[in-house]
Amino acid sequence: MSATTSSAIAVSELRVVIEAECSRCGPLSAHETAGLGNIDAALAHTGQTGHVVILNGTVDRGDEQ
């Protein structure tokens, strides 16, 4: 028995949560609950303003709320 088999989690069960906050303007939001929209919003904000955007994120199991 391999460790990979016994500890594997289906990718569909995982959820990525990313928060983006501008050091000058405050929290940014792409108004999306899934995907990487906040990263895209952070890149766009930095490109338009030159501000530093802090990304904070986690990966968790979507079935555990």
N, C-alpha and C positions, 0 to 999 in steps of 0.2 A: 504494500500500500504506500503510495507516494504522498508526501505532505501537500502537494498541489491538489490532488483529488479530494482530500478530506477537508481542505480549508477554502476551496474555490467558491466564489459567489458569482452568480450570473450577473453580467454587466447591466442587464435591464433592471436589476434591483438597486443599483447604485444611483445616488443623486449628488450632483456637484452644485454647491451653493457658493456663489462669488458675490461679494459686496465691493463696491468701488466708492471711494471717497476722495474728493479733491481737497488738497491741503488749504485752498482758499475759498472754494465755493460750497463745500460740504458734500453730503452724499449724492451720488449719481445713480440713476436707475434707467434701465432700458425698458422697463415695464414688461418684462418677460419673466415667467416663473421657471422656464427650463432653458437649457442651452447656455451659450456663452455670450449672451447679449450684453451683460454688464462689462465684459472685457472689451467688446467692440465699442461701447459707449465711452469707456475710459480712454481708449486709443484715439477716438474721434475728439474727445474733450482736450486731451493733451495736444493733439495736432492743431486744433483751432486756437487754443489759449496759451499753450506753453506751460501750463500748470502741472505740478506733480500730482499724480493720482495714485492713491494707496489701494492695493487689492488685498482683500482678506477673504480666505475661502476655506471650505471644508468639503470632504467627501463623506457621505454617510449612506446608510441603507434607507431607501425610500419607504420601506414598509414599517419602519420604527418611528412613529411620530409622537 
